[in-house]
Amino acid sequence: MRTTTLLSIVVSIGAVKPNIIFFLTDDQDQLLGGSMPATAPGGATPIPKTQKLLGDGGMLADNMYIHTPICCPSRAETFTGRYFHNLKVEGQCPAGYGGQDDEGNLCCMHVDEKLVNNYTMATGLSDAGYKVGMFGKYLNYLSTGPPPPGFDAWMANGGGAYYAPQFFTHGITGLPDGSVNFNETDYTTAVVGNFSNAWIREVKDEPFVAFINPKACHEPFLPSPWYNNTWEDGWPATAPRPASWNTTKQQRANHHPTIANMDLLSDETVTCIDETFKNRWRTLLSVDDLIADTHQLCVDLGIVDRTYFIYSSDHGFQLGELNLAMDKRNVYEFDIKIHLAIKGPGIPQGATFSQPATNVDIAPTILELAGVTSMQVDGRSLVPYLKQSPTSNDQQRPWRNSTYHEYYFVGLPPKCGQNNPIETPDNNFIAVRHQHGSPFGNILYAEFTTGTQGPGFVNFSTIDFYELYNMDNDPWQLNNIYNTTTQQVRDALHQDVHQWLQCK
């Protein structure tokens, strides 16, 4: 997709508009066993109820990716359907995690929030007659005041704390408009679940869209009291140990400096990684409860047959891969591949779809399900493939065979006792993940440049490092084949990724 799309959709779903419930978790990995389909030995999973309800009972994506593997940009892209460079602040966001740009506008992780808040899919949904509620994490940096346009109910934060969470509120029964601090015994996933479910009961007779966004399984990985020591028989004793786990510097010598400079994992770091892995799964047990309870509520209210349930994450995660103790921010498959599950009217059960997609495609998909007729987006609706009924228009405009990825350095200090920071300023990248069917084959291609966004502006006019991986032979991205690839192929890959970067 190289040009912005103006959705022009005519949808007939019957006399009653469908409801849509979108669950969006934080940092939930796909490759390391944390989501669907299960990849841990024996099919072990922290979300067994969700696997049965939405995985077995709905449809899963085979090739779902995140456009930007860090929280604020990813969520901004998901809620607007726009690529990062179309939401990016032009000046400097002085505090990477949140602050104000040169003109005083809110920004977080280089996202210009005014380009997000005024253009989320909530505006189109509200105009189409939907009640729209936001519960949980929205963007990483929020301010007081009314919610963005289109939201009727607003109980949102930037992630907040697992215990005693604070939320900005508007239109929530039982809570004052403004902000609310919950008690130290209140667990954030339960709070988000309780208030979102109460709101669904209130609006059940009207078409609604509920965004339900728990903090889990983000750092600091604190489980609820009722799952604090849970570890089921048959669950893995340690975090996964794939081929890229705890590699030597020689194995990483052909990676960009952030990766090449990482040390071997110490015993202290390995212990921290394994504890982190287990606590991430424990936090997801509460997410599993939330999703199952919300689904059961819709059954009890008699609305389940006209409700779509969508479930995804804002990016993947790392737990020792390429010697990165934890976090995300990288171009590699473990950080950019995510799950997407959908269940609802017309969606076949137990099926999958293989079209390569990113979170930028989620907004146009939800808008089409809701029958929204016009909204400017960069992504494309997946509905024809979810319902396995592509029209002649879809066939005339074939689906893409690659996905585009873009990231700008934010900065993170060492984790789990490591000496090296998780990322350094060389970690700005644009990349394309080509799939089978692409002229380039099943590969990952990335270009890196160095900068911090201040005083310079990173625009990828100068490239400092290149990486290219054959994903058939090297699924954990250890062998950078860029230097052994023909100049003709290199030039074609360079031209392709820069065409994506120009998408407006």
N, C-alpha and C positions, 0 to 999 in steps of 0.2 A: 504494500500500500504506500504510494508515494505522494498522494495528494489528499487534501482534506475532503471528507465526504459530507454532504448535506443529506441527512436521512430523509427519504421520501417513501413512506411505508403505508400500506393499507392492509390492515390485519383484521381478520374476522375470527373471533374466538367464541362467538355466541353472544347472547343478550347480556350476560354478566361478565364484567371485566375480571380478569384473574388477579389474585393477590400475589405478591412476590416477597419472599423473605430471603435476604442475602446475609449469610454468615461469613465474616471476614476475620480470620485469625491473624496473629502477628508472629512472624519468624517461623512458621510451621513448615518444616522441611518435607520434601517428597522423597528424595533419594536415600535418606538416612533412616527411613522407617517410621517417620512421624505422622504420615497421612495416608492417602489412598492412591493407588492400590498398595496394600501392605508389602513391604520389601524385607522385613525382618525375618529371620529363620522361623519356620513353622507358621508363618502368617500372623505372628504376634503384632498387636496394634494397641495403642492407647485409646482408640476411638471405635470400639467394636459395635456399639449401637448405631453410630453414624454410618459405619461401613455397611451394615445391614439395611438401614433405611434409605440412604442416599446413594451408596455405591452399588449394592446388589439391587436396590429398588429403583434406581435411576440410571443415569448415564455418566460415564467418566471420560475425561479427556486423556488421550495418549500423549499429546505433545503440547501441553500448556506451559507457558513461560511468563516470567515477569519482565516488563520492559526495563525497570530500574530496580536493582536489588538493595533498596534501603527504604525505610518506612515512609517518610513524608512525600517524596516524589512518587513512590508507588501508589499511595492512596490518592494523591492528587490526580494521577493518571486514571486510576480506576473509576473515580467519581465523575470525571469529565469526559473520558474517552479520548484524551489528547496525549501526544507524545511529550516527553520531558522538555525538549527545546522550545516547545510552544507554550510552556508554563513557567519558563525559567526567568528569574530576576535578571535584569540587565546590569544593575549595579552590584554592589557587594552586600551580601547578607553577613554582617560582622560576626555574629555568633552562628556557627554552622547549624546548630540544632534549633535555633529559633531566635528571632529578633526583628529588626526593621531594616529595610534597604536604604539606599541613599535618599529616597524620596519619602521615607517614613512609613512605607507600606509593610505590613506583616510579611515575613518570609521564614521559611524553614528548609534547611538542606538545599538551598538555592532555588526553591520554589517561590514564585510570586503569588501569594495567597489571594490577591484580588482577581487573578486570572483563574482561580479555582472556585472560590466561594460564590461568585456571581454566575457561574456557568456549569454547576454540577447537574447531573441528570435529574436531581430533585426538582429543578425548575420546569423541565419538560413534563415530568410526572405530575406535578401539581397542576399545571395548565391543562392536563388531560383528565383532571377530576379525581386524582388519587390523594388520599391522606398519606403523608410521608413522615416517618419517624427515624431518628438517628439515636442509637443507644451504644455507647462505648467509645472506642478510639476513633477519632476522625482524622485530623492532621496532628502533627507533633506539637504545634504551637498554636494556641487559641487565645482569644481575648474575651473579656466580658462584653456584654451587649447582646442584642437579638441574634438568633441563628442566621445562617446564610439563607437567601431566598429559596422558597420551595419547601422548607421543613415546617411541619405542623407541631411535631413533638421533638424535643432536643434535650438529650441527656448525654453530653459528649465531653470528652477530654482528650489530652494528647497521649494517652496511655496510662498516666497516673501510677498509683501504687496498688499493689495487690490487696493490702489491708488498709482500712480507713481511706478509701478512694475519695477523690474530690471530682465533681462534675459541674460543668456549666449547664444550666437547665432553663427550659422554656416550654410551657404547655404540657407539663407532666403532672397528672393528677396526684395530689398529696405532697408535692414539692413546690417550694416558692420559685418564681422566676428569678434567675440570677446565678447563684452557685450554691452547691450543697456539699458539706463535708460529712461523710458517713463515719460511723463509729469504728474503733480500732478492731472490733470483732467482725466487722462486715467485710466479706470477701468479694472482690470486684466482679468476678464472673457470675456469682450468685446475684449481686445487685443488678448487673446488666440483664441477666435472665429474668429476674422477677419483674422489673419495671417494663421491659419490652413485652413480656407476656401479658401484663396487666393492660398495657396499651392496646395490644391485639384484641383482647376481650372487649375493650371500649369501642373499637372501630370495626368490629367483625361484620357489620351490616353494610359497610361501605368498602369500595376497593381500596386497598392499602399496599404500601411498600414499606417494609421494616428492614432497616440496616442494623444488624446485630453484630457488634465488633468487640469481642472480649480481648483483654490484654494478652492472654496466654498465646503462645508460650515464650514471651519475651523475657529478657533479663529483668529482675534477678531470679526468675524461675521459682517462685514461692507457691507451693501447692496449698490447696485448702486444708483446713484442719482434719477433715474426714478422709483425705487421701495422703496425708503427710508422710506416712511410712509404707504406703502401698507398693508392693512389687509382686506381680502375679507369677505363679509357677509357669515356666516356659518363656517368660520375657528374657531378653538378652542380658547377660551379666555385665556387659560393657557397651560403650558406644561402638558403632561399626568400625571395622578396620579395613577399609578398601585399599586398593593399590597405592593411592596417593597419600595414605595416612603415615605421618612421621617419616617422611622421605629425607634423603641426604641432600646436601647442597649441590652435589654433583648432579643429582636427578633433577634439581630445580634450576640449574644454571642457565637454561634457555627460557626462563620466565622473566617477566618484568621485575624491577628491583624489590618491590614490596615482598614478593614471593621468594625471589632468589636469596634474599638476605635473612630469611627466617632460620633460627637455630633448630636443632633437634629437640623434640619434646622431652622435657625432664620428667622424672617420676612424679614430682609435684604437679606438673601440668597435666599429665595423664590422669591422675586421680581427680583433678578438677574437671577435666573433660567428661569422665565417666559419671561423676556426681551431677554435672550439668545435664547430661543426657537423661539420667533417671528422673531428675526433677522436672525437666521439660515434659516428659511423658505424664508425670503426676499432675501437672497443671492442665494437661489436655483431657484428663479424665473428667474434669469439671465442664470443659467445653462439650464433651460427649454427652454429659447429662443435659446441658442447656439445649443442645440441638434435639435430642430425643424428647425432652419435655415440651419444647416448642411444637414439634411435629404432633405429639399426642394432644396438645391443646387444640390444634387445628382439627384433629379427628373429633375431639369432644364437642367442638363448636359447629361441626358439620360443614366445615369449609375446606377440608383437606383436598377434595377433588377439584377445587378451582384455585389451588395455591401452588405456585412454583417455589421450590426450595433450592437455593444455590449456595454453594460452599466453596471457599477458596482461601488463599493466604496471600499476604503482601510480598512475600519472597521466601526463598529457601534459607539454608543455614549451613554452617561448617562446624565440625567438631574434631579438628586435628587434620583435616584434609589439607594437603600442601603445607602442613605444619602451622596452620592457623587455628588457634585453640578454640575460638568460638566466633560468633557474629556472622556477618554477611558481607555485602559491598563488592563482591567480586564477579567477574565475568563467567566464572566456571559453572558447570552444570549443577553442582550441588547448591549454588546460590540462586540460579535463575529459573530452575525448573520447579513448578508448583503443581498442586492438584486443582482440579475443577470438577465438581460433581453437581448435577442438576436433576431434579425430580419434579414432575408435574404433568399437567394435561398434554397428551400427545408425545411425551418423552418415553421411548422404549425402555423397559426395565432390563438391567444387567448388560447394557450395551456400552460401546465405546465409540468415540469419533477420533479420527487421526489428523484432521486439519490442524496445522500449526497455528497457534493463537497466543496472544498475550493478554494481560489485564486491560489493555487499551480497548479490547474487543468486548469487555463485559458491559460497559455502559450502553453501547448500541444494541447489545443482545437484550438487556433488560428493557430498554425503550421499545424495541420491537414487540416483545412479549406483552407490553402494556398498551400497544397500539399508538405510540407517540409518532406523529407524522413529520416533524421537522426539528432537527437539532444538529448543530455543527460538531462533528467528531472526526477523529483521525482513524479510528478503528472501524471494524465491520461486524455486523450482526452474525452470530453463529446459529441463529434459529433454524435456517434451512437444513443445517447439518445435524442439529440436535433432534429435529423432527424427521430427519432423513427424507426430506422432500424438497430438494433444491429445484427452483423454478427455472424456466428457460433463461430468464435474466441472469440467474446465478451461474448457469452453465456458460453463458456468453461472457461472463466476467469471472474467470476461474479464480479459485482461492489461491492465496500465496503459498509458496513452498519454503518459506523462511520467515524468521522473526527478527526484529531489530531491537537492540539493547543499547542503553546510553547511561552513563554515570559520571558524576563530578565529585572529586575528592571532598570529604567532610572531615575526616580525621578521627582516630580512635587510639588511645594508648594501649600498652600491652595488657593482655588478659591472662588469667590463670598462672601468674608467676613467670610469664615469658619476659625476655629482655627486649624484644623487638615490638614496635607498635603493630597493630592489626592492619593498618594501612598507612602509606606515606604518599607525598604529593605526586608521585608518578602514576597513581591509580585513578586517572581520568580515562575513560574509554568509550569508544563506539564499537559496536560489534554486530555481526549477523550470524545467527544460528541456522545454517542451511540443513534441510532434512532430505531424506531419500526423495527423489523426484526433482530436486534442484539440479541445474546444470553442473554445479560444483560438488554434488554428492553430499553425504552426511558429514558435515564439518562444522567447526566453530572457528570464525575468523574475528580477530580483534585488533584495533589500533589504539595505542596508548600515547598520551602526552602528559607533560608535567606542569603543574600549576595549582594554586590554591584559590583562585578567583579574585584574589586581591594581592598586589595592585593590578595584575594582569587579568585578562578575560580569556578563559579557555574556550577556543573555538575549533580546535583540531586542524588548524591550518598548518601546523608543524607536528609531525609524528615522530616520537622518540623510540617507539618499540612496537614490534608486530608479533602476534601470536596466531598460529594456525594449527588446528588439531583434526586428525581423522578420527571421527567419533565411533566408527566401526571397530577400528583397531586399538583405539586409545580412549575408552569411555571416561577415564578419570583425568585426562588432559595432562599427561606427563611428558609427552614427546612433541615438542614444538617443531613442526615441519616447514615453517615459513622459509627458512634459508635454503631448503632443498627443493622448493617449489619453483616452477618456471616463472620467468618474468611476465609472460603473457597472462598466466593465471593470477599472479599477484596484482597486476594492473587492473584486471577485471574485478577482483574482489575489492580493491580500493575504490574503484568507481562506484560499485554497487553500494557499499556502506555509506559513501558520501551522498548518494542519491537519497538514501533514507534520511540522512541528517538534514536534508533540505526540505523534507516534507512539511508543508505549511497548511 
